[in-house]
Amino acid sequence: MKRTGRNVYLSGRVGESTADAIYEKSGTPTVYFQNILVDERRGYAYKVTFMSAFPNVTVAPTTGNVPFALQSFSTRELQKMSQASLALHGGHNNQVSSLSMDNRTIGIYGYNTSEQQGYNMQNQYVIKGDAMVTQSLSLAVDIINTSKLGSFATYYIELEEYEVSDNEEILLLLNERAQNAAGLVD
Protein backbone atom coordinates (compact mmCIF):
# COMPACT_ATOMS: atom_id res chain seq x y z
CA MET A 1 0.00 0.00 0.00
CA LYS A 2 1.46 3.31 -1.07
CA ARG A 3 0.11 6.81 -0.57
CA THR A 4 -0.31 8.62 -3.90
CA GLY A 5 -0.13 12.13 -2.40
CA ARG A 6 -3.59 12.94 -3.74
CA ASN A 7 -6.27 14.11 -1.31
CA VAL A 8 -9.98 14.07 -2.04
CA TYR A 9 -12.38 16.51 -0.38
CA LEU A 10 -16.10 15.80 -0.38
CA SER A 11 -18.79 18.21 0.70
CA GLY A 12 -22.48 18.44 0.09
CA ARG A 13 -25.96 18.03 1.40
CA VAL A 14 -28.09 14.90 1.51
CA GLY A 15 -31.79 14.73 2.21
CA GLU A 16 -34.53 12.29 2.97
CA SER A 17 -36.29 13.13 -0.32
CA THR A 18 -33.32 11.85 -2.39
CA ALA A 19 -32.32 8.92 -0.16
CA ASP A 20 -31.29 5.58 -1.63
CA ALA A 21 -32.98 3.73 1.27
CA ILE A 22 -35.06 4.63 4.33
CA TYR A 23 -35.47 2.61 7.52
CA GLU A 24 -38.91 2.93 9.04
CA LYS A 25 -39.45 2.04 12.69
CA SER A 26 -43.11 1.17 13.26
CA GLY A 27 -44.00 3.00 10.02
CA THR A 28 -42.11 6.18 10.94
CA PRO A 29 -39.02 7.12 8.87
CA THR A 30 -36.10 7.02 11.31
CA VAL A 31 -32.84 6.79 9.33
CA TYR A 32 -32.10 7.38 5.67
CA PHE A 33 -29.10 6.23 3.66
CA GLN A 34 -27.50 8.00 0.72
CA ASN A 35 -24.43 7.14 -1.36
CA ILE A 36 -22.02 10.09 -1.76
CA LEU A 37 -19.01 8.56 -3.56
CA VAL A 38 -18.47 5.86 -6.16
CA ASP A 39 -14.95 5.02 -7.33
CA GLU A 40 -14.70 1.67 -9.05
CA ARG A 41 -11.14 2.09 -10.26
CA ARG A 42 -9.06 -0.99 -9.52
CA GLY A 43 -5.89 -0.54 -7.51
CA TYR A 44 -6.99 2.41 -5.37
CA ALA A 45 -8.33 2.82 -1.85
CA TYR A 46 -9.01 5.74 0.45
CA LYS A 47 -8.36 6.44 4.09
CA VAL A 48 -10.79 8.82 5.79
CA THR A 49 -8.77 11.39 7.76
CA PHE A 50 -11.43 13.94 8.77
CA MET A 51 -15.20 14.34 8.80
CA SER A 52 -17.65 16.92 10.04
CA ALA A 53 -20.87 18.69 9.22
CA PHE A 54 -20.46 21.64 6.89
CA PRO A 55 -21.86 24.54 8.91
CA ASN A 56 -24.27 27.12 7.56
CA VAL A 57 -23.33 30.56 8.86
CA THR A 58 -26.75 32.11 8.28
CA VAL A 59 -28.87 29.46 10.01
CA ALA A 60 -28.70 27.93 13.49
CA PRO A 61 -26.22 25.03 13.60
CA THR A 62 -28.90 22.41 14.19
CA THR A 63 -30.30 23.02 10.70
CA GLY A 64 -28.48 20.62 8.41
CA ASN A 65 -26.19 19.63 11.27
CA VAL A 66 -27.72 16.32 12.31
CA PRO A 67 -25.83 13.16 13.33
CA PHE A 68 -24.70 10.77 10.62
CA ALA A 69 -22.61 7.64 10.15
CA LEU A 70 -20.08 7.35 7.32
CA GLN A 71 -20.38 3.88 5.78
CA SER A 72 -19.05 1.92 2.81
CA PHE A 73 -22.27 1.02 0.94
CA SER A 74 -22.99 1.50 -2.74
CA THR A 75 -26.35 2.71 -4.02
CA ARG A 76 -27.10 -0.80 -5.29
CA GLU A 77 -26.38 -2.36 -1.89
CA LEU A 78 -28.55 0.19 -0.11
CA GLN A 79 -31.48 -0.35 -2.47
CA LYS A 80 -31.29 -4.14 -1.95
CA MET A 81 -31.33 -4.02 1.86
CA SER A 82 -34.24 -5.32 3.88
CA GLN A 83 -35.70 -3.26 6.71
CA ALA A 84 -33.86 -5.56 9.17
CA SER A 85 -30.51 -4.76 7.51
CA LEU A 86 -31.31 -1.05 7.39
CA ALA A 87 -32.15 -1.19 11.11
CA LEU A 88 -28.83 -2.92 11.80
CA HIS A 89 -26.75 -0.44 9.82
CA GLY A 90 -28.72 2.51 11.20
CA GLY A 91 -28.02 1.44 14.79
CA HIS A 92 -31.66 0.56 15.51
CA ASN A 93 -31.41 -3.22 15.79
CA ASN A 94 -32.12 -4.66 19.25
CA GLN A 95 -29.20 -7.08 18.88
CA VAL A 96 -26.71 -4.24 18.35
CA SER A 97 -25.82 -1.74 21.03
CA SER A 98 -23.50 0.29 18.80
CA LEU A 99 -22.49 0.90 15.19
CA SER A 100 -18.89 0.40 16.36
CA MET A 101 -19.30 -3.34 15.79
CA ASP A 102 -20.23 -2.86 12.13
CA ASN A 103 -17.28 -3.09 9.71
CA ARG A 104 -19.21 -1.04 7.14
CA THR A 105 -19.31 1.93 9.54
CA ILE A 106 -16.13 3.97 9.14
CA GLY A 107 -16.99 6.95 11.30
CA ILE A 108 -19.67 8.81 13.19
CA TYR A 109 -20.39 12.53 13.29
CA GLY A 110 -22.62 13.72 16.12
CA TYR A 111 -23.21 16.72 18.29
CA ASN A 112 -23.63 17.44 21.93
CA THR A 113 -26.53 19.26 23.56
CA SER A 114 -24.69 22.57 23.68
CA GLU A 115 -24.75 22.66 19.87
CA GLN A 116 -28.53 22.48 19.91
CA GLN A 117 -28.77 25.43 22.28
CA GLY A 118 -26.23 27.82 20.79
CA TYR A 119 -23.64 28.41 18.11
CA ASN A 120 -20.97 26.04 19.43
CA MET A 121 -19.53 24.71 16.16
CA GLN A 122 -17.20 22.19 17.83
CA ASN A 123 -17.49 18.95 15.88
CA GLN A 124 -17.88 15.67 17.68
CA TYR A 125 -16.68 12.81 15.49
CA VAL A 126 -14.79 9.52 15.52
CA ILE A 127 -13.14 7.70 12.61
CA LYS A 128 -11.87 4.12 12.73
CA GLY A 129 -8.10 4.33 12.29
CA ASP A 130 -7.76 1.12 10.27
CA ALA A 131 -10.72 1.63 7.94
CA MET A 132 -10.05 1.89 4.23
CA VAL A 133 -12.66 2.57 1.54
CA THR A 134 -12.28 0.73 -1.75
CA GLN A 135 -15.33 1.62 -3.82
CA SER A 136 -18.17 3.54 -2.17
CA LEU A 137 -19.05 5.91 0.64
CA SER A 138 -22.51 6.57 1.98
CA LEU A 139 -24.14 8.36 4.87
CA ALA A 140 -26.69 6.99 7.33
CA VAL A 141 -28.52 10.05 8.64
CA ASP A 142 -30.69 10.26 11.72
CA ILE A 143 -34.02 11.86 10.84
CA ILE A 144 -34.41 14.70 13.33
CA ASN A 145 -35.60 17.72 11.37
CA THR A 146 -39.17 17.06 10.27
CA SER A 147 -39.85 20.49 8.78
CA LYS A 148 -41.53 20.84 5.39
CA LEU A 149 -38.06 20.84 3.81
CA GLY A 150 -37.46 17.37 5.26
CA SER A 151 -34.48 16.05 7.14
CA PHE A 152 -31.09 16.89 5.65
CA ALA A 153 -27.45 16.79 6.65
CA THR A 154 -24.44 18.66 5.37
CA TYR A 155 -21.03 17.00 5.33
CA TYR A 156 -17.34 17.65 4.77
CA ILE A 157 -14.99 14.65 4.41
CA GLU A 158 -11.26 14.45 3.68
CA LEU A 159 -9.71 11.32 2.15
CA GLU A 160 -6.15 10.25 1.39
CA GLU A 161 -5.71 8.16 -1.76
CA TYR A 162 -3.56 5.00 -1.77
CA GLU A 163 -2.39 2.66 -4.51
CA VAL A 164 -3.05 -0.95 -3.52
CA SER A 165 -2.02 -4.24 -5.08
CA ASP A 166 -4.64 -6.75 -6.22
CA ASN A 167 -4.13 -8.81 -3.07
CA GLU A 168 -4.37 -5.77 -0.80
CA GLU A 169 -7.56 -4.68 -2.54
CA ILE A 170 -9.11 -8.12 -2.05
CA LEU A 171 -8.18 -8.08 1.63
CA LEU A 172 -9.63 -4.58 2.06
CA LEU A 173 -12.90 -5.63 0.39
CA LEU A 174 -13.10 -8.73 2.58
CA ASN A 175 -12.44 -6.66 5.70
CA GLU A 176 -15.25 -4.23 4.76
CA ARG A 177 -17.75 -7.00 4.19
CA ALA A 178 -16.50 -9.86 6.40
CA GLN A 179 -18.35 -9.13 9.63
CA ASN A 180 -21.98 -8.51 10.15
CA ALA A 181 -22.64 -7.34 13.69
CA ALA A 182 -25.91 -9.23 14.11
CA GLY A 183 -25.26 -12.12 11.73
CA LEU A 184 -27.91 -10.92 9.29
CA VAL A 185 -27.48 -11.89 5.65
CA ASP A 186 -29.51 -10.45 2.77
C-alpha positions in Angstrom: 0.0 0.0 0.0 1.5 3.3 -1.1 0.1 6.8 -0.6 -0.3 8.6 -3.9 -0.1 12.1 -2.4 -3.6 12.9 -3.7 -6.3 14.1 -1.3 -10.0 14.1 -2.0 -12.4 16.5 -0.4 -16.1 15.8 -0.4 -18.8 18.2 0.7 -22.5 18.4 0.1 -26.0 18.0 1.4 -28.1 14.9 1.5 -31.8 14.7 2.2 -34.5 12.3 3.0 -36.3 13.1 -0.3 -33.3 11.8 -2.4 -32.3 8.9 -0.2 -31.3 5.6 -1.6 -33.0 3.7 1.3 -35.1 4.6 4.3 -35.5 2.6 7.5 -38.9 2.9 9.0 -39.5 2.0 12.7 -43.1 1.2 13.3 -44.0 3.0 10.0 -42.1 6.2 10.9 -39.0 7.1 8.9 -36.1 7.0 11.3 -32.8 6.8 9.3 -32.1 7.4 5.7 -29.1 6.2 3.7 -27.5 8.0 0.7 -24.4 7.1 -1.4 -22.0 10.1 -1.8 -19.0 8.6 -3.6 -18.5 5.9 -6.2 -14.9 5.0 -7.3 -14.7 1.7 -9.1 -11.1 2.1 -10.3 -9.1 -1.0 -9.5 -5.9 -0.5 -7.5 -7.0 2.4 -5.4 -8.3 2.8 -1.9 -9.0 5.7 0.4 -8.4 6.4 4.1 -10.8 8.8 5.8 -8.8 11.4 7.8 -11.4 13.9 8.8 -15.2 14.3 8.8 -17.7 16.9 10.0 -20.9 18.7 9.2 -20.5 21.6 6.9 -21.9 24.5 8.9 -24.3 27.1 7.6 -23.3 30.6 8.9 -26.8 32.1 8.3 -28.9 29.5 10.0 -28.7 27.9 13.5 -26.2 25.0 13.6 -28.9 22.4 14.2 -30.3 23.0 10.7 -28.5 20.6 8.4 -26.2 19.6 11.3 -27.7 16.3 12.3 -25.8 13.2 13.3 -24.7 10.8 10.6 -22.6 7.6 10.1 -20.1 7.3 7.3 -20.4 3.9 5.8 -19.0 1.9 2.8 -22.3 1.0 0.9 -23.0 1.5 -2.7 -26.4 2.7 -4.0 -27.1 -0.8 -5.3 -26.4 -2.4 -1.9 -28.5 0.2 -0.1 -31.5 -0.3 -2.5 -31.3 -4.1 -2.0 -31.3 -4.0 1.9 -34.2 -5.3 3.9 -35.7 -3.3 6.7 -33.9 -5.6 9.2 -30.5 -4.8 7.5 -31.3 -1.1 7.4 -32.1 -1.2 11.1 -28.8 -2.9 11.8 -26.7 -0.4 9.8 -28.7 2.5 11.2 -28.0 1.4 14.8 -31.7 0.6 15.5 -31.4 -3.2 15.8 -32.1 -4.7 19.3 -29.2 -7.1 18.9 -26.7 -4.2 18.4 -25.8 -1.7 21.0 -23.5 0.3 18.8 -22.5 0.9 15.2 -18.9 0.4 16.4 -19.3 -3.3 15.8 -20.2 -2.9 12.1 -17.3 -3.1 9.7 -19.2 -1.0 7.1 -19.3 1.9 9.5 -16.1 4.0 9.1 -17.0 7.0 11.3 -19.7 8.8 13.2 -20.4 12.5 13.3 -22.6 13.7 16.1 -23.2 16.7 18.3 -23.6 17.4 21.9 -26.5 19.3 23.6 -24.7 22.6 23.7 -24.8 22.7 19.9 -28.5 22.5 19.9 -28.8 25.4 22.3 -26.2 27.8 20.8 -23.6 28.4 18.1 -21.0 26.0 19.4 -19.5 24.7 16.2 -17.2 22.2 17.8 -17.5 19.0 15.9 -17.9 15.7 17.7 -16.7 12.8 15.5 -14.8 9.5 15.5 -13.1 7.7 12.6 -11.9 4.1 12.7 -8.1 4.3 12.3 -7.8 1.1 10.3 -10.7 1.6 7.9 -10.0 1.9 4.2 -12.7 2.6 1.5 -12.3 0.7 -1.7 -15.3 1.6 -3.8 -18.2 3.5 -2.2 -19.0 5.9 0.6 -22.5 6.6 2.0 -24.1 8.4 4.9 -26.7 7.0 7.3 -28.5 10.1 8.6 -30.7 10.3 11.7 -34.0 11.9 10.8 -34.4 14.7 13.3 -35.6 17.7 11.4 -39.2 17.1 10.3 -39.8 20.5 8.8 -41.5 20.8 5.4 -38.1 20.8 3.8 -37.5 17.4 5.3 -34.5 16.1 7.1 -31.1 16.9 5.6 -27.5 16.8 6.7 -24.4 18.7 5.4 -21.0 17.0 5.3 -17.3 17.6 4.8 -15.0 14.6 4.4 -11.3 14.5 3.7 -9.7 11.3 2.1 -6.1 10.3 1.4 -5.7 8.2 -1.8 -3.6 5.0 -1.8 -2.4 2.7 -4.5 -3.1 -0.9 -3.5 -2.0 -4.2 -5.1 -4.6 -6.8 -6.2 -4.1 -8.8 -3.1 -4.4 -5.8 -0.8 -7.6 -4.7 -2.5 -9.1 -8.1 -2.0 -8.2 -8.1 1.6 -9.6 -4.6 2.1 -12.9 -5.6 0.4 -13.1 -8.7 2.6 -12.4 -6.7 5.7 -15.2 -4.2 4.8 -17.7 -7.0 4.2 -16.5 -9.9 6.4 -18.4 -9.1 9.6 -22.0 -8.5 10.1 -22.6 -7.3 13.7 -25.9 -9.2 14.1 -25.3 -12.1 11.7 -27.9 -10.9 9.3 -27.5 -11.9 5.6 -29.5 -10.5 2.8 
